[in-house]
Amino acid sequence: MRKFFPVCLILVCAALAPVFSQDQGAGNQDSGGALDFDQVRADEEFRSGVRAFHNAFYNEAILSFQRSLSFKPAAAATRSWLGRAYYLAGFTDAALAEWKTAAASTGGSALLESFIEILETRQGIVRELQGGEKWVLAGDIQGTAGEQTIFRRPVTVHARGDGSVFVVSYLTNEIVRIDLNGIVRQRLRGGLAGFDHPFDLVEADDGTLYVSEFRGDRVTKCSASGSVISVLGGKGRGEGQLLGPQYLALDPEGSLYVSDWGNRRVVKFNRDGEFVTSFGQKNDFYPGFLAPTGIAFHNEYVYVADSLRKHIAVFDPSGNYIRTLLAGRLSSPEGIRVLENGNFLISDTQRLFSYNAESGELALLSDFGGQAKRVLAADEDANGNIVAADFDTGTIHVLSELTGISSGLTAMIKRITAAEHPDVLVDVHVSNRMGEPVVGLSAQNFIVTERRLAVGAAEMPFASYRSETLDLALIVGRSAGMADAQALTERIVRDVAEKLSDFAAFRVVSPGPTPAIVSRPGDSREFMVNAAVDKKENYEPAWAFDLGVRLGVTELLSSRNRKAVIFITDGNLGPGAFKSYGLQETLDYMRNNSIVFYPVYIQPPSSGEELDFLAKETGGRVYGYYNAGALGNLARDLAKQKDGSYLLSYRSSQPTDFGRAYIPVEVEVNLVRRSGRDEAGYFAPLEF
């Protein structure tokens, strides 16, 4: 059969590239009717570039798009695709240059220019200047929907890593878990006995739940599914007994602290549910609680609010009084939570405050526009919004930063799989204005179209935030110091494998001058450990950190799971650490592909600014094996790692012209008052 090379209809990247189009088959001849061979070659290279891109072969895609532009330099759509390939290959500056050129050549594209502005905002010192934003009421979740009761008299809220929120419903004796769209996903009722006016809830790292029951005078320990495991407390004034327990807090050891409102004290139980101590009564150092409410554990201290004394008292884990904070500056403090940035979120009836314990700064976040009546507790959800339980109005208020609402969401189509056309799969990543992943979305948050025509309701067969599996690249530094510490390195690698093997799949990278994958998922643990540590003679001065990381990232690109690079090091990267790829390019290759970097030091490093920078900017942390519990912290952080990747599926009705037609795809994402969109496209398999 004769093969044709029509001009492609191109519609590229509303979030990452402007929208352009040409009529299919309209441009292959010049004005005299002769075939435009340059256009034919440009189209063929463009087709190759798009297919390479969707297979995550970004360097190959870059070369194809460059060759296409060599035939048709004015093709703005091809230049936009080139920028997209540069971006995911880690060359953000080159990507921005291509997108700016494309935008200028077409007279500007509002969507493209908006995304260029977002990328420039994410770079450099602008990230460090964030803060002090104005919080506004983005929406409310009502306790009733028509005749359906979702919750009544919400007391506290507990945000989860998957974007959902537990709401403690005081009057219906339930714990209700709702998703980002306010849809009920789970109801916990406390087993056969049932909850008796539940008040607060905390969740342990293993998913175990503790629920305080105000009228039941107890704390119930439940499994993640709501099955009752045990009961703590019981009505009374004796040791370990409770009268009207309210707020709860857990410390890193698993000990539970309960604000015992009726007994005007805090009661502490160990992780086995055994009574340890109680404190907060009047003594020579502290006048005693009048009405203990919110409680939090932070940096080895217990913080307890007193709604009548209008302050927050600080104690050590043994109950010894340390100091008093915010005396006279609060009206009636209730729930207090510690945010990821270390600040306290304090619910104060009709106001919400942020408090920095180190600086003493108390900042008003919101007065809820005068709509709140009695907010007892608030929490920060997985996407940086604040959810607050208003007991008197029976409402959950949702607060967002004003700039976050105005700048919306950023959606990026990273892959389109059409091998089984007309069945199409689209991989989309969703982030906020600072590049932080948005988790917890469902299919109803997305609208998918082809050529701007509806394809019907798209399904979501996979979302990374729902996956419990991580794909990891493990790299061991090859410095002289690491060569002398192979026994220690072997122990660290074994410990890492042991702590992570239940939920992680490893690829081991040897970062020599020519890096190589030396172990893959499915290899035995012994083989993996030996491959990671390697032979001493293979540790050489010319090892290449940048090439090793780049190979590790490349190996992870095809995975839809959450992804990370773990680097075991003494802090010495050697003189050629960024010889082939600079620090910024190494960072962007990880960050632009949603891969988090975690360095593990075998000893206190003399230097390590580059590694610390890579960890911070990708959302990771730095660990010292010499610190007790370091790898346990790494395991917990990996388990909680966020990723905003979603897989959408739909059935296409567009003609493919035997696989020669370029089919544009548009994806729009909506969440509360924010939205984002992207446009890309694909070629169906060729038919002969």
C-alpha positions, 0 to 999 in steps of 0.5 A: 500500500502506498504511504501518505504523509499529510500535514499534521493537525497540531494542537499543543499544550494549553498549559505548556504550549499554545493552541495551533492547528492546520487543516489535515492534508492542506499544506503539502503542496505549494501554490503551483501544486507541487508537493512540499517535500520539506513539509512532508519531512517536517511532518514525519519528524514531528510524528516521530517526536510525538511518539517518542515523547509518549514513550518517555524517550525525551532526548529522542523526542528533542532530536526529532522536533529539532529535525522537524524545525530544520525543515519548517523553522516557523512551525510554532506548534512543533516548537511548543512540543520541543519545549515540552520535551525539554521540560521533562528532560530537565532543561527548564531554561531551554523549555522556557526559551522555546515556549516564549519563541512560540508565543511571540511567533503567534501573537501570544497565547494567554494559557501559554503565557500564564504557564511561563509566568508560573514556571518563572515564579517557581524558580529561584528566590520567589519560592523562599518569599512565599508566606503571609498570604491572605486566606479566604473562604473557598467553600463550605461542606454542609452537613446535609444534602437534601434528605441525606445527613452527612454529619451533624454538629462536627467537632473536629476534623482530621486531614489524611494524606490521600486528600480525604478528611475525617469529620467527627460527627458529635450528634450522629455518633459517627466518624465520616470520611469525605473526599475533596468533592464532599462525597462520603467514602466511609462511615465508622460507628464504633462497632456493636457498642457504637460511639457515644458522642465522639469528640476527637480522632487521631491516626497512628502511622499504621492507620490505627485510630483513637476516638475520644467519646465525650459522654462515653468517658473513654477512648476507643482504639479502632482499626482503619476499617473501624473495628474496635481493638480496645478501650482506654479509660472509663468513667471516674476520677481515678488514675487512668479514668476519664470524665468527658474526654475531648482532644487527643494527641500522639507522640512519636513513641505512640503514647496518647495524651487526652485532655480530660475536661471533666477532671481538669487534667491531661491523661497519658497512656502508653502505646499499649493502652496502659495508664502512665501519668496525669498532669495539669493540676494545680501545684507550686508552678502552675495554677491548674487547668480550668478547662483543658481543650486542644492538645498537641505534641511538638518537639518533645513538648506537650502543648495544652490549650485552656479555653477559660484561662485563654492561654496555652500551657507547655509541659514535658512528656512527664507532665512537668510544667515548662511555661505559658504561651499567649496569655490574654491574646486568645478569646477561647482557644479550642483545637490546636494542630501542628502544621508541616511547617512547624507552626500551630493552627489554633481554633479560637471560636470565630477566628483561626490563628497561626502561631510560631512557637520559636518567634512568638509570632501570632498571625490571624489567618481568617475570621471566616468572613463573619460566617463562623459561629463556633469553630472547635478545630481545624486542620491542613489538608493534603493540598494545603487548604484548611478545613475547619469544623464549625460546631454551631452551624454544622458546617465544614469551612474550607479556606484557601490562599487567595493567590492559590485560588486566583492562579488556579491549578497546573495540569500537564499531560505527560503521556498518551497511550493509544496502542489499543485505539480507540481505547486511550489512556492519558497520564496527567499530573496536577499541581498547584502554583508552586509545583506541589502535587494535588492529591485526592482527585477523582474522575469527576474532577476531570473533563476530557475532549478530543478536538474539543468534542466530548468523549463521554465520562472518562474513568480513572483506573489509577491514581498515584495517591491511591497506590501503596507501592513506590518505585525507587532508584538506590544509588551508593556514592563511590568516593574514597570515603565510601570505599573505606566504609563498605561494611557500614554501607552494606549494613545501611543498604540491608536496613533500607531494604528491610524497612522498605521492602514491603512497599518499595521496588528497587532499581540499583544504579552503579554511578561509575563513569559509565553508570549502569543498572545493576539490580532490578525489581525481582532480584533477591535482597542479597543480590541487590545489596551486593550490587549496591555496595559493589567491589572496592576496586570499582570505586574510582575518582572519576565516578559521576553523581549526575550521570548516576542520578540521571540514569536512575530517574530515567529508569523510573519514568515509565512507572505510574507509582510514586517515585524517589531516588535514595542516595547513600553517601558520606557527603563527598560528591567528587570534582566531577559531580555535575560535569555533564549535567549541572545542579539545576538540570539534575534538580529539574529532571527529578522535579519536573518528573515528580521524583523526590530525592532522599540523601542518607549520610553515613556520617556527619558530612563536612559539606553537602549543600548540593544534596540538601538543596536537591532534597529540599527542592524535590520535596524530600528530606536529609537523613543521618544514619548515625541518628537513632531512628533515621531510617524509620523516619525515611520509611514513614516519609516515603509512605506519606510521599505525595504525587499528583499523577492520574491515569484517565481512560476513555474511548475515542470516536475520532477518525485516525486516517490509518494512524496518520492523523494527529488527534488533539486531546484536551484535559481540564481539571476542576477543584472547588474554585480552581481549575487548570487545563492542558492540551496535547495529542497523539497518533494512533497505530499505523495501519497498512 
